[in-house]
Amino acid sequence: MKYTLDKHNQFTIFKIEEEKLNSLIAPELKTELVLLNNAGQCNIILNMSSVNFIDSSGLSAILVGDRTCISFGGILILTDINENVMRLMRISQLDSILNIIPTLQQSIDYIIMDKLDKELRGNGHQSDE
């Protein structure tokens, strides 16, 4: 699977560089998302701008990634989703379960606001700064 990672303090941008997220790609995506969480990267923005097709195994990998991020106290956001992929998300009703945000910048803002909200409520990790 081709992808790029852009790690920041509060989040990681994981850009899938494949046109199809199918049974050939999904197991590796699932593994990479779990490894990122285990390494302390629990806020992940999954940039899907290159993905034009997704099947059930791809959707399953995303759901595993979502559950993993949540279990580590983080959040998985899908962004820049192609209309064909979005149509399938709506049909499968995953658009009501997953965090789908239109643009990368809005996704970054969402994670920063979510982290601030958790800190204000006392549910976030304290910063060492």
ABEGO torsion letter per residue (X at the ends): XBBBBBBBAABBBBBBABABBBAAAAAAAAAAAAAAAAAGBABBBBBAAABABBBAAAAAAAAAAAAAAAAAGBBBBBBGBBAAAAAAAAAAGAAAABBBBABAAAAAAAAAAAAAAAAAAGABBBBAX
